């Protein structure tokens, strides 16, 4: 199984590559939109994961 941080970085890398291709290639602006959506979804997933982890700490 792939560690979560490695998966997060892989998805961010894919989103950036899609964004670059979509911004530079003529007629492929939809790839830019897909890259932005993937990046936003990845950030939401990572933020939810961090907030879940923070609540598990016992109070002292």
C-alpha positions in Angstrom: 0.0 0.0 0.0 1.3 3.5 -0.9 1.8 5.8 2.1 -0.7 8.6 2.3 1.9 11.4 2.0 3.4 9.9 -1.1 -0.1 9.5 -2.6 -0.8 13.2 -1.8 2.3 14.4 -3.4 1.7 12.2 -6.5 -1.8 13.7 -6.9 -0.5 17.2 -6.5 2.2 16.5 -9.1 -0.5 15.2 -11.6 -2.6 18.2 -11.0 0.3 20.6 -11.6 1.3 18.7 -14.8 -2.3 18.8 -16.1 -2.5 22.5 -15.2 0.7 23.3 -17.1 -0.4 21.4 -20.2 -3.8 22.9 -20.1 -2.4 26.5 -19.8 0.1 26.1 -22.6 -1.5 23.9 -25.2 -4.0 25.5 -27.5 -7.5 24.1 -27.1 -6.8 22.1 -24.0 -8.1 24.5 -21.4 -10.2 21.8 -19.9 -7.1 20.1 -18.7 -6.3 23.2 -16.7 -9.8 23.0 -15.1 -9.4 19.3 -14.3 -6.0 20.1 -12.7 -7.5 22.8 -10.5 -10.4 20.5 -9.4 -8.0 17.6 -8.6 -5.7 20.0 -6.7 -8.6 21.4 -4.6 -10.0 17.9 -3.9 -6.6 16.7 -2.8 -6.2 19.7 -0.4 -9.7 19.0 1.0 -8.9 15.4 1.5 -5.6 16.2 3.2 -7.1 18.8 5.4 -9.9 16.4 6.5 -7.3 13.8 7.3 -5.2 16.2 9.4 -8.3 17.4 11.3 -9.3 13.8 12.0 -5.8 13.0 13.3 -5.8 16.1 15.6 -8.9 15.1 17.4 -7.5 11.7 18.5 -5.0 13.2 20.9 -6.0 12.7 24.6 -6.5 15.8 26.7 -4.1 16.2 29.6 
